[in-house]
């Protein structure tokens, strides 16, 4: 069944073109609104059945009118964004041959992600915008909702726009074997986007490598906020609170570093019901475990350089921010931090494809190798090809 979906998506790639995809994304935005009741009904069934999920996971699963309208708006805005520029560079050799560096589609791309319905639309939209097809596999808790989004929104929008509906495929079983199958088809799905918990995603990445399938992984998160001694107290409180507006997201405040414990706005944590953790030693700090979801780790440091070094060594490298009115201190911190997004007097909650680039993301890649890094959007989902004309 999964191989059939992958094969159909693989064959659909040749029919995709920029104008048709733009029409399909715009129509999908309309269908989200037209079929709102069906989507919300399926989502309510998913939420009711998800008795084993913690509050953070339930928050990611749950849709309401506002979140659904957000999905529609993002699809409409994605439709209006300029298509990917296929020409990266060009020059002429001494022989007179003309060289062009072209961006070509990857093909059909798999995506395994958490029980978070909006991710299905984000990933499929980005892949279609870059003229790639998609085969989606969501966490079992969101399967009803994602099935409606695929069968009643994305596929009809493609068909009405003259494109093959099979360009968006779906793994229609909640079994984890579906995820393993997704990473075992290198000829049909040469690339798989992986999102989810660290160990599960790491195991899938290892299995993909054994099959010769490349992966773009978004496994861990956690934002770092460093309160420098020259921080404005009001700004510090504002940014601490902004980083905790949602607990079940990867770019939330997770590790708070400070030059002094007196700078820490403990009253904000108390008002929001956040547990303050002060471990004897840090250890790859990420609070998305069910028993730590409503917590923040607080640790005292001695300098911007030490704060950046801890953020580099003890977190995933997703994002870190310094709060200070001292430009030299900010520069020292930003220059030393090696993560995907570095901020000065801003919240790490901005680490999001739509907020930073105007386009939803497939995920946030924190790999320390060349290639797509940070929020991955349609602008990153291509292969380089050298085209030479003698």
N, C-alpha and C positions, 0 to 999 in steps of 0.2 A: 504493500500500500504506500509506504513512504517512498520507495524507489519510483513508483508510478507518478507520484506528485512531483518528485525531483526531475524525472525525465520530461514531464509535461512543461515544467517551468524552464528547463534547459532549452527545450525546443521553441519556447515562446520568446526568447531573448531577441531573436533575429527580427521579429515583427515590431519591436518597441522603437518609438521615435519621439523626439522632444515635443512636437506639437500634440501628438496623441496623448502622451503622458500628462501634459499640462491640462488637457481637457478632462482626463480621467480623475486627476487629483481635485480639480474644481468640482466635478460632479460628485466625488466621494464626500466632499464637505457638505454638499446639499443633502446627500443621502443620510449622513449622520444625523442631521436635523429632522429629516422626514421620517426616519425609522428610530427616533429617539425612544419611543415606548418599548419597542422590541429589544433594544440594546439594554435599557435600564431593567427590564423584566428579567432578561437573562443574567444580568449582573446581580440582581437581588437574589436570584436562585444560587448563584455562585457564592455570594457572601453568606447566605443562610447555611450552606453546606460546609463552609470552611471553619468548622468548629475547632480545628487544631492549630489555627494560625494565631500568632501573637498580634498585638495591636498595631505594630508597625507594618506587618505584612497585610493585615486587613485594610489599613489605610491605603496601601498601594493598590490593593484589589478593588476597592470601592469606587464606583462612579456615581456622580450626581449630575444635576442639570448644568451646574457651572463647569465641572470637569469635562462633560460631554461637549459643551459649547467651546471650551478651550481646544478640544481635539478638532472640531470643525473649523475653527479659525486658523489653526496651524496648517491644516490641509489646504485651505483656501490661499493662505499666504505662501505656502510652498509652491502651489501651482503658479503663482505670479513671479516667483524668483527666476532670474535668468538661468537658462540651461548651462550645464557644464561646458566651459570652453575646451574644445577638443584639441586645440593647438597649444602646446606648452612652450615650444621654442622652435626656431628654424635658422639655418645658416647654409652657406654654399662652400663646398670643399674646393681645394685648389684645382682639382680635376674638372670642376664645373658641375659636379653632382649636387643636387639639392637635397638637404637633410631636413626632415621635420620630426619633431618629437611629439607624438600623438598620445592622447588619453583615450583608451578604448575600454569598453565594459569588461568587468570580470566574468560575467555570465550569470548563471543562477547561483545565488548565495543563500546558505542556510542561516537561520537565527534561532538560538535557544535562549529563552529569557524567562524571568521570574513571572509569577502570577500577577501581572500588571497590564491590564488591557490596553492602556494608551501606548505601550511600547510596541504592540503589534502594528498599530497604525504608523507610529514614528519610523520603525524599521522598514516596513513595506514602502512607505512614502519615499524615504531616502534612497532605497534601492531602485525603485521605479524612476525617480528623478535622475538618477545616474545611468539609466537605461539597463539596469540589471533586473533580473527576476528574483523572487523571494520564495523560500520555503520556511514557514514559521512553525516553531514549536514552543508553546507556552507551558508554564506550570499548570498542573492539573486543576488547581483551584479556579483558574480563570478560563477554562476551556469553553464553557458555554458562551461567555461574553465574546471571546475572540472568534469563535465560530460564527456568531452573528455578524461581527465586524467584517469578517472575510466574505461570507456567503451573501450578505444583504447590503454591504457597502462597497467593499473594494472590488470584488469580482463583477458585480453589475456595472460599476462605474467604468471599469476597463471595457466590458462588452459594449456599453453604450457609446464608447469613444472609438470603437473600431479596433480594439486591441484584444489579444487573447486573454480571457479570464484566468487561464492557467498560469499567467505570469506571477500570480500570488498563490502559492500552495500552502497547505496546512497539514501538520501532523495531527490526526484526529483521535489520538489515544492519549490518556494521561499517564500511561506506563512510562517509566524511566528508560525502558528499552528503546523508546522512540528517540530519545536524545542520543543514545549510542549509535543508533542507525543513521542519524542525521550526519554524524561525523565520520561515516565509513564509506562515503560515495565520492571519491576524489574526481572521477570522470564527469560526474553530474553536478556536484557541489564542491568545487575546489577550495572555497572559503566558507567558514562558518563563524558567525558572530556569536560570542558566548557572553551571557550575563547571568549573574546569580551569586550564590554564596561561594566563598573562597575555595573550599575543599572540593565541592561538587564541580565547580568550573575547572579547577586545576586537573581533576581526574579526566574530565571530558577533553581538555586540551592535550593531555598525554595520549589518550586514545586516538584523537584526531591525528596526532603526529605519527602514530604507528601506521595509520592508513594513508599517510601522505596528504592530509587535508590541513591547510593553513587556517589559523584562527585569529580573530580579533577579540580579545577578552576584556570584559568589564566585570571583575570579580569582587573587588573590595573598594571601599571608599573611606570617607572620614575627612572632615575639614579641620584644619589647624588655625587657631586664632592666637596671636601673640600680642599681649598687652605690654608695650614698652613703657619705661618709666616716664616718658614724655607724652603718654597717651592722654587725650582729653577724656575725662571721666564720663561725661554724657555720651560721647561718641562710643566709648567702650561699652557702656550699658546697651546702647542702641544696637551695636553690632553683635553682641552676645545674644540678645533677644532675636535679632533677625536670623541668626544661625540656627535657631531652635524652633522656627515656626512650624516645621514638620520634622518628625523624628525618623520616619521610615524611608528617608532618601539618603543617597550616598554623599551629597555635598553639605550635609548638616554639620554644625559644630560638634566635634568629637573630642578634640584635645585642646585644652586651653593652657597656654604657656604665659607666664607673667614674670616680670622682674621682681615683683613683691606680692605677697599674699594680700596686702592691703589694697592692691589695685583690682582685685577680683570682685565683681559685683554679685556677691552671694545672694543678695535679696532677689535678684532676677531668677536664679535657680530655684529658690524657695517658692516664689510666686508661680513658677511654671511647673512645679512638682518634679524637678530634675534632681536626681541623686548626684552628689559630688563625690567622685572617686579620687583618692590620693594614694596610688599604689607605691610600694617601696621601690619598685623599679618598673620602668616602662617596658612594653613588649608588643610591638606592632599594634598600636592602639586602634581599635575599631569597635564601636559599641553597638553593632547591629545584631549581636546575639540576643535571643529573646529575653534573657534575664538581665540584660544591660541596656535595653533599648532607651529607657528614660534616664540616661546617665551621661555625665561628662567627666573626663579625666582632667584634673588640674595639677599642674606641676610648675615649680619655681625654677627659673633659669637665671643666668648671670649676664647674658649679652645677646644681641641679635644673631651673632654667629653661632652661639650655642643653641639658640632657639631653632635656627635653620638646620643645624646638624641633627637635632633630635627629630625634627619633622622629616628630614631625609631618611633617617635610620629606622624610625619607629612607626612610620605610617606608610600607607600605600603609595604616597606621592601624588594624590589626587589634587589637592589644593591647600594653600596656606596663605594667611593674611597677617600683616603687621598693623597694629593700631598705634600711631605715633604722630606727633607734630614735628618731629626731628627728621629732616630730610636725609641726613647722613646715616642715621640709624636705619631708616627705611631702605636706603640703597644697599647698605651692608646685608640686610636680611634678604632682599630680593635677589641680589647677586649670588648669594650662597645657597639659596633654595633651588633644588633640581626637579621639583614636581611639575605637573602639567599646567598648573595655573597658579600665579603668584599675585597677591593683592596688597594694596596699601590703602588703609582706611575704607575697606569695602568687605562685604561678606562673601564667604566661599559659596554661598547659595547661588551666586552668579555663575558657577561652573556648570553650565548647561548649554547645549548647542543652540537652543532657540534664543536664550537670553544674550549670549555672546555673539552669535553669528546671524541671527534671524532665521535659522533653519533648525528644525528638530534634529535630534541625534539618534544614531543607532546605539550609542553607548559612549563611555569615556575610556579611552585606552591609556593605560599608565605604563606601557612597556618602555624600557630604557634602551630602545633600539631605534634606528631611523625608520621613518614611515609614519602613518597616521597616528597622532598622539593628542591626547586631550579629547574634547567632544568631536566624535567622528560624524560627519555629515555627508551629503551626496557629493560634495566637492572633493572628498577623499577616496571615494569608492571606484577606483579605476586602475588599469594597468598601463604602464608606459610601453609605447611601441615606437621604434625608430623606423621611419618611412623614408626611403632614399630613392630618388629619381635620377638616373644617369643622363 
